[in-house]
Amino acid sequence: MSKPLNVGVLGCGFMGRAHSNAYLQVNHFFDREHQPVLKTCYGRQEDREKLEAFAKRWSYESIETDWRKVVERDDIDLIDVCVPNFMHHDCVIAAAEAGKMIICEKPLAMNVAEAEEMVAAVEKAGVANMVSFNYRRVPAIALMKQIIDEGRVGRPFHYRATYNQDYTIGADVPQGGMALWRLDSRVAGSGVTGDLLAHSIDSAEWLNGPIAKVCAYAETFIKQRKHADTGKVEKVDIDDACMFLAVFANGSIGTFESTRYARGRKNYSTMEINGENGAMFFDLENAHMLRYFRYADPDTGKKIEDHLTGWQDILVTNFEHPYMKNWWVPGCVIGYEHTFTNSFADFLAGLEGGESFQPDMKCALRTQRVCEAVLASAKAGQWVEIPA
């Protein structure tokens, strides 16, 4: 018999859609005791028309224009925070104090100080929590993790990551408002570092271990933009582009690059690891493929036959691959939206006696520390060490 899990979603934008779809789909593809129920969703009073349309489309039972009322409701078990970054702190702490389970979009907070308070609140309350770094649930990236854990890469030497987009090129693009709040530092906290590089950092530390120190440079190409809410031309304080060097605790070295000014790149997130026994490369715009270079047998350390070396493309759709037994037959790919369904399936499994979900807020605090170190390094123009 299924257990209803009553969900209140805060936010009716892009992430609200992605999460709502996953809640509706998760029990169709994964055997879980808990059945998410879309009880209510929150949006601002000035966006009420959009909120009502959102609730109707996704079959929410009710709407709220005060997020605190969602948190206070006795019929809500889980609070899902999909609002802009500047609201995460207050929403999470209020939900924790109310004893609710919490799912929070990334980045966790505006800064490390906020994130520390959020972690303290959820740990004090003892509530289940997760942060939606959904790319860990791309089957090909999960397969990267499996291959690394099996010792098939061996000692790592290099890690490379990029996350490039192009949607803010042009001085006529405004900052702020519903669509472009990520360009407003008062709402977003940072630019590509918190938005895009946070994903790259989370994946890198999951795959290759902690980053020990960074040296960064950031650039804002267009210094002033009209604000969508006020109509006034205002200073732009977020980073349009950021690149940094990294030294990992395991001794490997890394390069990271992110920008919203890479013409032609829409959601180009790549990662590559080069080790003593092998290498791998992944591109999110070709998400069902993993490139793998096998050099040596992990058990014997002996080099494989010369005629078998070379990059191979693995089509990550077999039942043996992470998550894929729950979806279609081999050869049929899944997409972006499925990463959220996979995430929620793992979260529910944790509630039902399985492994506790990662990344939780304590783990996401670590990512926040790296992001803050990157921005501090870019400002100071020097290496910044990150505490273990």
C-alpha positions as CSV (number, residue, x, y, z in Angstrom):
1,M,0.0,0.0,0.0
2,S,1.4,3.4,-1.0
3,K,2.1,6.1,1.5
4,P,1.0,9.6,0.4
5,L,3.8,12.2,0.6
6,N,2.1,15.6,0.5
7,V,4.2,18.1,-1.3
8,G,4.2,21.9,-1.3
9,V,6.3,23.5,-4.1
10,L,7.6,27.0,-3.6
11,G,8.0,28.5,-7.1
12,C,6.1,28.1,-10.4
13,G,8.9,28.8,-12.9
14,F,11.2,26.5,-14.8
15,M,12.4,24.4,-11.9
16,G,8.8,24.2,-10.5
17,R,7.8,22.6,-13.8
18,A,10.7,20.2,-13.7
19,H,10.1,19.1,-10.2
20,S,6.3,18.9,-10.7
21,N,6.7,16.6,-13.6
22,A,9.1,14.3,-11.7
23,Y,6.7,14.0,-8.8
24,L,4.0,12.9,-11.2
25,Q,6.3,10.4,-12.9
26,V,8.4,8.8,-10.2
27,N,6.0,6.1,-9.2
28,H,5.2,5.2,-12.8
29,F,8.8,4.0,-13.3
30,F,10.2,3.2,-9.8
31,D,8.8,0.9,-7.1
32,R,8.5,3.2,-4.1
33,E,6.3,3.1,-1.1
34,H,5.8,6.8,-1.0
35,Q,3.4,8.4,-3.5
36,P,4.0,12.2,-3.9
37,V,0.8,14.2,-3.9
38,L,0.8,17.7,-5.3
39,K,-1.0,19.5,-2.5
40,T,-0.2,23.2,-3.1
41,C,2.2,25.5,-4.9
42,Y,3.3,29.0,-4.1
43,G,3.8,32.0,-6.4
44,R,3.8,35.8,-5.8
45,Q,0.5,37.6,-5.7
46,E,1.6,39.7,-8.7
47,D,2.1,36.5,-10.6
48,R,-1.3,35.0,-9.6
49,E,-2.5,34.4,-13.1
50,K,0.6,32.5,-14.0
51,L,0.4,30.6,-10.7
52,E,-3.2,29.6,-11.3
53,A,-2.3,28.3,-14.8
54,F,0.6,26.4,-13.4
55,A,-1.5,24.8,-10.7
56,K,-4.1,23.7,-13.2
57,R,-1.6,22.3,-15.7
58,W,0.2,20.2,-13.0
59,S,-3.0,19.3,-11.0
60,Y,-2.2,21.0,-7.7
61,E,-5.0,20.9,-5.3
62,S,-4.6,24.5,-4.2
63,I,-2.4,27.6,-4.5
64,E,-0.8,30.0,-2.0
65,T,0.6,33.5,-2.5
66,D,2.3,33.5,0.9
67,W,5.1,30.9,1.1
68,R,5.0,30.9,4.9
69,K,1.4,29.6,4.8
70,V,2.6,26.6,2.8
71,V,5.2,25.8,5.5
72,E,2.7,26.2,8.3
73,R,0.1,23.9,6.8
74,D,-0.4,20.6,8.7
75,D,-1.2,18.7,5.6
76,I,2.2,19.3,4.0
77,D,5.0,16.7,4.6
78,L,7.7,18.1,2.2
79,I,8.7,21.6,1.2
80,D,10.3,21.9,-2.3
81,V,12.2,25.2,-2.6
82,C,12.2,26.3,-6.3
83,V,12.2,30.0,-5.7
84,P,15.1,32.4,-6.6
85,N,18.3,32.0,-4.5
86,F,17.8,35.0,-2.1
87,M,14.7,33.2,-0.7
88,H,16.4,29.8,0.0
89,H,17.7,30.6,3.4
90,D,14.4,31.8,5.0
91,C,12.3,29.1,3.3
92,V,14.6,26.2,4.4
93,I,15.0,27.4,8.0
94,A,11.2,27.9,8.4
95,A,10.5,24.5,6.9
96,A,13.1,22.8,9.1
97,E,11.6,24.5,12.2
98,A,8.2,23.2,11.1
99,G,9.6,19.7,10.9
100,K,9.1,19.3,7.2
101,M,11.3,17.3,4.8
102,I,13.0,19.7,2.4
103,I,14.2,19.6,-1.2
104,C,16.1,22.7,-2.3
105,E,17.3,23.8,-5.7
106,K,21.0,24.8,-6.2
107,P,23.0,26.7,-5.3
108,L,22.0,26.1,-1.7
109,A,22.3,29.7,-0.6
110,M,23.6,33.2,-1.5
111,N,26.8,32.6,0.5
112,V,28.5,30.3,2.9
113,A,27.2,32.1,6.0
114,E,23.6,31.5,4.9
115,A,24.3,27.9,4.0
116,E,25.9,27.1,7.4
117,E,22.7,28.3,9.1
118,M,20.6,26.2,6.8
119,V,22.6,23.1,7.5
120,A,22.5,23.7,11.2
121,A,18.7,24.1,11.0
122,V,18.0,20.9,9.1
123,E,20.5,18.9,11.3
124,K,18.9,20.3,14.5
125,A,15.4,19.3,13.2
126,G,16.6,16.0,12.0
127,V,14.6,16.3,8.7
128,A,15.4,14.5,5.5
129,N,16.8,16.9,2.9
130,M,18.3,17.0,-0.5
131,V,19.8,19.6,-2.8
132,S,18.9,19.2,-6.5
133,F,22.2,18.8,-8.2
134,N,20.4,16.7,-10.7
135,Y,23.3,16.0,-13.0
136,R,24.5,13.3,-10.7
137,R,21.5,11.4,-11.9
138,V,22.4,11.5,-15.6
139,P,23.0,7.8,-16.2
140,A,26.3,8.5,-18.1
141,I,27.7,10.6,-15.3
142,A,26.6,7.9,-12.7
143,L,28.4,5.4,-15.0
144,M,31.5,7.6,-14.8
145,K,31.3,7.3,-11.0
146,Q,30.9,3.6,-11.2
147,I,33.9,3.2,-13.6
148,I,36.1,5.4,-11.3
149,D,35.1,3.4,-8.2
150,E,35.9,0.2,-10.0
151,G,39.5,1.4,-10.4
152,R,39.4,1.5,-14.2
153,V,40.8,5.1,-14.4
154,G,43.4,4.5,-11.7
155,R,45.4,7.4,-10.3
156,P,43.9,10.6,-11.6
157,F,46.1,13.3,-13.1
158,H,43.8,15.8,-14.8
159,Y,40.1,16.9,-14.5
160,R,38.6,19.4,-16.9
161,A,35.1,20.9,-16.8
162,T,33.2,23.5,-18.9
163,Y,29.7,24.8,-18.6
164,N,28.9,27.3,-21.4
165,Q,25.7,29.0,-22.6
166,D,25.0,32.0,-24.7
167,Y,21.6,33.4,-23.7
168,T,22.8,36.7,-22.1
169,I,24.8,38.0,-25.0
170,G,23.6,41.5,-26.0
171,A,23.4,44.8,-24.2
172,D,19.6,44.9,-24.7
173,V,19.0,41.8,-22.5
174,P,17.6,43.2,-19.2
175,Q,18.5,42.0,-15.7
176,G,15.9,41.0,-13.1
177,G,12.3,40.1,-13.4
178,M,10.8,36.6,-13.7
179,A,12.9,35.5,-16.6
180,L,16.3,37.0,-15.9
181,W,16.6,37.2,-12.1
182,R,19.9,35.3,-12.4
183,L,21.5,38.5,-13.7
184,D,20.5,40.4,-10.6
185,S,23.1,39.9,-7.8
186,R,20.6,40.9,-5.1
187,V,18.4,37.9,-6.1
188,A,21.0,35.4,-7.5
189,G,24.0,36.1,-5.3
190,S,26.5,35.4,-8.1
191,G,26.4,34.7,-11.8
192,V,27.8,31.7,-13.6
193,T,29.7,30.6,-10.5
194,G,26.6,29.9,-8.5
195,D,24.4,28.9,-11.4
196,L,26.6,26.8,-13.6
197,L,29.9,26.2,-12.0
198,A,28.1,24.9,-8.9
199,H,27.0,22.0,-11.0
200,S,30.5,21.4,-12.3
201,I,32.0,21.6,-8.8
202,D,29.5,19.2,-7.3
203,S,30.1,16.7,-10.1
204,A,33.9,17.1,-9.9
205,E,34.1,16.5,-6.1
206,W,31.7,13.6,-6.4
207,L,33.9,12.0,-9.1
208,N,37.4,13.1,-8.1
209,G,37.3,14.1,-4.5
210,P,37.7,17.4,-2.7
211,I,39.2,20.5,-4.3
212,A,42.0,21.8,-2.1
213,K,42.7,25.2,-3.6
214,V,41.7,27.4,-6.5
215,C,42.9,30.4,-8.6
216,A,40.2,32.2,-10.5
217,Y,39.4,35.0,-12.9
218,A,35.9,36.4,-13.5
219,E,34.6,38.9,-16.0
220,T,31.4,41.0,-16.4
221,F,31.3,41.9,-20.1
222,I,28.3,44.3,-20.0
223,K,28.6,46.5,-16.9
224,Q,25.1,48.0,-17.0
225,R,21.7,46.7,-17.9
226,K,18.1,48.0,-17.7
227,H,16.3,46.4,-14.8
228,A,13.1,44.6,-15.8
229,D,11.3,45.6,-12.7
230,T,12.3,49.3,-12.4
231,G,13.0,50.2,-16.0
232,K,16.2,51.9,-14.8
233,V,19.7,51.2,-16.0
234,E,21.6,49.7,-13.1
235,K,25.1,48.3,-12.5
236,V,25.5,44.5,-13.2
237,D,27.3,42.8,-10.3
238,I,27.2,39.2,-11.3
239,D,29.9,37.3,-13.2
240,D,29.2,36.7,-16.8
241,A,32.2,34.4,-17.1
242,C,34.5,32.6,-14.7
243,M,37.5,30.3,-15.1
244,F,39.7,28.8,-12.5
245,L,42.5,26.4,-11.9
246,A,42.1,23.8,-9.2
247,V,44.3,21.4,-7.2
248,F,42.5,18.4,-5.8
249,A,43.3,16.8,-2.5
250,N,44.3,13.6,-4.4
251,G,47.1,15.6,-6.2
252,S,45.4,15.8,-9.5
253,I,44.9,19.2,-11.2
254,G,41.9,20.7,-12.9
255,T,40.6,23.5,-15.1
256,F,37.1,24.9,-15.0
257,E,35.4,27.3,-17.3
258,S,31.9,28.8,-17.5
259,T,30.3,31.6,-19.4
260,R,27.0,32.8,-20.8
261,Y,28.8,34.4,-23.8
262,A,29.8,31.3,-25.7
263,R,27.9,31.9,-29.0
264,G,26.4,28.6,-30.2
265,R,26.5,26.8,-26.8
266,K,23.1,26.3,-25.3
267,N,23.8,24.0,-22.3
268,Y,27.3,22.7,-23.0
269,S,28.5,21.0,-19.9
270,T,31.5,18.7,-20.3
271,M,33.8,16.8,-17.9
272,E,36.9,14.8,-18.6
273,I,39.1,12.8,-16.3
274,N,42.5,11.4,-17.3
275,G,44.1,8.8,-15.2
276,E,46.9,6.3,-15.2
277,N,44.8,3.4,-16.4
278,G,42.1,5.1,-18.5
279,A,40.1,8.3,-19.2
280,M,36.5,9.4,-19.7
281,F,34.7,12.3,-21.4
282,F,31.1,13.4,-21.1
283,D,29.1,16.1,-22.9
284,L,25.6,17.0,-21.6
285,E,24.4,18.0,-25.0
286,N,25.0,14.4,-26.0
287,A,23.9,13.0,-22.7
288,H,23.3,9.4,-23.6
289,M,26.9,8.8,-24.6
290,L,30.0,8.3,-22.5
291,R,33.4,8.3,-24.1
292,Y,35.8,5.9,-22.4
293,F,39.5,5.2,-23.1
294,R,40.8,1.9,-21.6
295,Y,44.5,1.6,-21.2
296,A,45.3,-1.0,-18.5
297,D,43.4,-3.8,-16.7
298,P,42.4,-2.6,-13.2
299,D,43.1,-6.0,-11.6
300,T,46.6,-6.6,-13.1
301,G,47.7,-3.2,-14.1
302,K,48.8,-4.7,-17.4
303,K,48.4,-2.7,-20.6
304,I,45.7,-4.1,-22.9
305,E,46.5,-5.2,-26.4
306,D,47.6,-2.3,-28.6
307,H,45.0,-3.0,-31.2
308,L,42.2,-2.6,-28.6
309,T,43.3,0.8,-27.3
310,G,41.4,3.9,-28.3
311,W,38.4,5.9,-27.4
312,Q,35.1,4.0,-27.4
313,D,31.6,5.5,-27.3
314,I,29.3,3.8,-24.8
315,L,25.6,4.2,-25.5
316,V,24.3,4.4,-21.9
317,T,20.9,2.8,-22.4
318,N,21.4,-0.8,-21.3
319,F,19.6,-2.3,-18.3
320,E,23.1,-2.7,-16.6
321,H,23.7,1.0,-16.7
322,P,22.6,3.2,-13.8
323,Y,18.8,3.9,-13.7
324,M,18.2,2.5,-17.1
325,K,16.4,-0.7,-16.1
326,N,13.6,1.6,-14.9
327,W,13.0,3.2,-18.3
328,W,12.9,1.9,-21.8
329,V,14.5,-0.9,-23.8
330,P,18.2,-0.7,-24.7
331,G,18.9,1.9,-27.4
332,C,16.1,4.2,-26.3
333,V,17.5,7.3,-24.7
334,I,16.1,9.4,-21.8
335,G,16.4,13.2,-21.4
336,Y,16.9,16.1,-19.0
337,E,13.6,15.8,-17.2
338,H,14.4,12.2,-16.2
339,T,17.3,13.3,-14.1
340,F,14.8,14.9,-11.7
341,T,12.7,11.7,-11.6
342,N,15.8,9.6,-10.9
343,S,16.8,12.1,-8.1
344,F,13.4,11.9,-6.5
345,A,13.4,8.1,-6.8
346,D,16.7,8.0,-4.8
347,F,15.3,10.5,-2.3
348,L,12.2,8.3,-1.7
349,A,14.4,5.2,-1.4
350,G,16.3,6.9,1.4
351,L,13.1,7.5,3.3
352,E,12.3,3.8,2.9
353,G,15.5,2.4,4.4
354,G,17.9,2.8,1.5
355,E,21.0,4.9,1.5
356,S,20.5,8.5,2.6
357,F,20.3,10.9,-0.3
358,Q,23.4,12.7,-1.5
359,P,24.0,15.5,-2.0
360,D,22.2,16.7,1.1
361,M,22.6,20.2,2.4
362,K,25.8,19.4,4.3
363,C,27.3,18.3,1.1
364,A,26.0,21.3,-0.8
365,L,27.6,23.5,1.8
366,R,30.9,22.1,0.7
367,T,30.1,23.2,-2.9
368,Q,29.1,26.6,-1.6
369,R,32.5,26.9,0.1
370,V,34.3,26.2,-3.2
371,C,32.1,28.7,-5.1
372,E,32.9,31.4,-2.5
373,A,36.6,30.6,-2.7
374,V,36.5,30.9,-6.5
375,L,34.8,34.3,-6.3
376,A,37.3,35.4,-3.5
377,S,40.2,34.3,-5.6
378,A,38.9,36.2,-8.7
379,K,38.6,39.3,-6.6
380,A,42.0,39.0,-5.0
381,G,43.9,37.6,-8.0
382,Q,45.6,34.9,-6.0
383,W,45.3,31.3,-4.9
384,V,42.7,30.5,-2.2
385,E,42.9,27.4,-0.1
386,I,39.6,25.5,0.8
387,P,39.4,23.9,4.2
388,A,39.0,20.1,4.2
